Amino acid sequence: MPEYQTNVTDLQKQFLAAIQKVGEVQAKLIEAVRDVPATLESGQLTPAELVARSFDFATQVLDTQRDMTLRLINAAGGASTKTKSKQAA
């Protein structure tokens, strides 16, 4: 069991490092395009809409990970757990 816990901890650290890397890349992208005119073309998302979509996606990822983990627990003979899965937007 300790090996499992070590593997989970390692995966969590890798995932957090990946999120930090994405943030760094996003910051560099913003720096690269900040001089582009700020006018929006027809149909283009506003910055607030982009943020909302990004966080909606992050929520979907977490919901999917939770559901997958619970399925794995059930498959391994763990306690039966019912969850409420959110529908994809």
Secondary structure, DSSP 8 states (H G I E B T S, - for coil): -HHHHHHHHHHHHHHHHHHHHHHHHHHHHHHHHTTS-----TT---HHHHHHHHHHHHHHHHHHHHHHHHHHHHHTT------------
